[in-house]
Amino acid sequence: MFVDPQFWVAIAFIIFIVAVFNPIRKMLGTTLNSKIQDIKNSIEEAENIKNETQNTLSDLKKRQNDVQIEIENIHKDAKEKIQILESQAEEKLKEKIDKRNLLATAKIEQMTRDANAAIQRHISRTAIEAAVTILKKKLDQNEKQNLINRSIKELSSVFKN
């Protein structure tokens, strides 16, 4: 067996295969290991990106909720301010209407007083004119003089008091 050349060819072939394939196997193992490590790194990086994205998404959702709450608060405050402004405007309008009503009432009362005074003056003038006309027709000169003297005395007594 040790003398047989086929045996030594087989041994040489095995040694050659081991000698040639061992570095190739190591080289393939190293290459595959580096590829595996690259893939692991890529997966780890993808997981990190995924986690960062989820954190960013949760932050954005929280901010969105905060903004939504702030919008609702602003909307509620705006409604309250609008109601306050409406009530103030309504109050001011009511005050203006009341003032105008008072002014209109005062003007009407003044116009009524003026009309009454004008009517009284007219009635007085008419009565005086009628009295003068009647007195002119019915009184003689002597009675007229007596009436004038009596009127002067009455007016004097009225002005003294």
C-alpha positions as CSV (number, residue, x, y, z in Angstrom):
1,M,0.0,0.0,0.0
2,F,2.8,2.5,0.8
3,V,4.5,1.2,-2.3
4,D,1.7,1.5,-4.6
5,P,1.9,4.7,-6.7
6,Q,-1.8,5.2,-6.9
7,F,-1.8,5.4,-3.1
8,W,0.7,8.2,-3.2
9,V,-1.1,9.9,-6.0
10,A,-4.3,9.8,-4.0
11,I,-2.4,11.1,-0.9
12,A,-0.8,13.9,-3.0
13,F,-4.2,14.7,-4.5
14,I,-5.8,14.9,-1.0
15,I,-2.9,17.1,0.2
16,F,-3.2,19.2,-2.9
17,I,-7.0,19.6,-2.5
18,V,-6.5,20.4,1.2
19,A,-3.7,22.8,0.5
20,V,-5.7,24.5,-2.3
21,F,-9.1,24.4,-0.8
22,N,-8.1,25.3,2.8
23,P,-7.1,28.9,1.8
24,I,-10.1,29.2,-0.5
25,R,-12.3,27.9,2.3
26,K,-10.8,30.5,4.7
27,M,-11.1,33.2,2.1
28,L,-14.7,32.2,1.4
29,G,-15.4,32.0,5.1
30,T,-13.9,35.4,5.7
31,T,-15.8,36.9,2.7
32,L,-19.0,35.2,3.9
33,N,-18.4,36.3,7.5
34,S,-17.8,39.9,6.3
35,K,-21.0,39.8,4.2
36,I,-22.9,38.3,7.2
37,Q,-21.5,41.1,9.4
38,D,-22.5,43.7,6.8
39,I,-26.0,42.3,6.6
40,K,-26.2,42.2,10.4
41,N,-24.9,45.9,10.5
42,S,-27.5,46.8,7.8
43,I,-30.3,45.1,9.8
44,E,-29.1,46.8,13.0
45,E,-29.0,50.1,11.2
46,A,-32.5,49.5,9.8
47,E,-33.8,48.7,13.3
48,N,-32.2,51.9,14.6
49,I,-33.7,53.9,11.8
50,K,-37.0,52.1,12.5
51,N,-36.8,53.0,16.2
52,E,-35.9,56.6,15.4
53,T,-38.7,56.8,12.9
54,Q,-41.2,55.4,15.5
55,N,-39.9,57.9,18.1
56,T,-40.2,60.7,15.6
57,L,-43.6,59.5,14.7
58,S,-44.7,59.3,18.3
59,D,-43.2,62.8,18.9
60,L,-45.1,64.1,15.9
61,K,-48.3,62.5,17.0
62,K,-47.8,64.1,20.5
63,R,-47.1,67.5,18.9
64,Q,-50.2,67.1,16.7
65,N,-52.3,66.3,19.8
66,D,-50.8,69.3,21.6
67,V,-51.5,71.5,18.6
68,Q,-55.0,70.1,18.4
69,I,-55.6,70.8,22.1
70,E,-54.1,74.3,21.6
71,I,-56.4,74.9,18.6
72,E,-59.4,73.8,20.6
73,N,-58.4,76.1,23.5
74,I,-57.9,79.0,21.1
75,H,-61.3,78.2,19.5
76,K,-62.9,78.0,22.9
77,D,-61.3,81.3,24.0
78,A,-62.4,82.9,20.7
79,K,-66.0,81.8,21.2
80,E,-65.9,83.2,24.8
81,K,-64.5,86.5,23.6
82,I,-67.0,86.6,20.8
83,Q,-69.8,86.0,23.3
84,I,-68.4,88.8,25.6
85,L,-68.1,91.2,22.6
86,E,-71.6,90.3,21.5
87,S,-73.0,90.9,24.9
88,Q,-71.1,94.2,25.2
89,A,-72.3,95.3,21.8
90,E,-75.8,94.3,22.7
91,E,-75.5,96.2,25.9
92,K,-74.1,99.3,24.2
93,L,-76.8,99.1,21.5
94,K,-79.5,98.9,24.2
95,E,-78.0,101.9,26.0
96,K,-77.9,103.9,22.8
97,I,-81.5,102.9,22.1
98,D,-82.5,103.9,25.6
99,K,-80.7,107.2,25.3
100,R,-82.4,107.9,21.9
101,N,-85.8,106.9,23.4
102,L,-85.2,109.3,26.3
103,L,-84.1,112.1,23.9
104,A,-87.1,111.4,21.7
105,T,-89.4,111.4,24.7
106,A,-87.8,114.7,25.9
107,K,-88.3,116.2,22.4
108,I,-91.9,115.1,22.3
109,E,-92.5,116.5,25.7
110,Q,-90.8,119.8,24.8
111,M,-92.8,119.9,21.5
112,T,-96.0,119.2,23.5
113,R,-95.2,122.0,26.0
114,D,-94.3,124.3,23.1
115,A,-97.6,123.4,21.3
116,N,-99.6,123.9,24.5
117,A,-97.9,127.2,25.1
118,A,-98.6,128.3,21.5
119,I,-102.2,127.2,21.9
120,Q,-102.5,129.0,25.2
121,R,-101.0,132.2,23.7
122,H,-103.4,131.9,20.7
123,I,-106.3,131.3,23.0
124,S,-105.2,134.2,25.2
125,R,-104.8,136.5,22.2
126,T,-108.1,135.5,20.8
127,A,-109.8,136.0,24.2
128,I,-108.2,139.4,24.6
129,E,-109.1,140.4,21.1
130,A,-112.7,139.2,21.7
131,A,-112.8,141.0,25.1
132,V,-111.4,144.2,23.5
133,T,-113.9,144.0,20.7
134,I,-116.8,143.4,23.0
135,L,-115.7,146.2,25.4
136,K,-115.2,148.6,22.5
137,K,-118.7,147.9,21.3
138,K,-120.5,148.0,24.7
139,L,-118.6,150.5,26.9
140,D,-118.7,154.2,26.7
141,Q,-115.8,156.6,27.3
142,N,-116.3,157.0,31.0
143,E,-116.6,153.2,31.7
144,K,-113.5,152.6,29.7
145,Q,-111.5,155.1,31.8
146,N,-112.8,153.4,35.1
147,L,-111.8,150.0,33.8
148,I,-108.3,151.2,32.9
149,N,-107.8,152.7,36.3
150,R,-109.0,149.6,38.1
151,S,-106.7,147.4,36.0
152,I,-103.7,149.7,36.8
153,K,-104.5,149.3,40.5
154,E,-104.8,145.6,40.3
155,L,-101.5,145.3,38.4
156,S,-99.8,147.5,40.9
157,S,-100.9,145.3,43.8
158,V,-99.8,142.2,41.9
159,F,-96.3,143.6,41.3
160,K,-96.0,144.7,44.9
161,N,-96.6,141.3,46.2
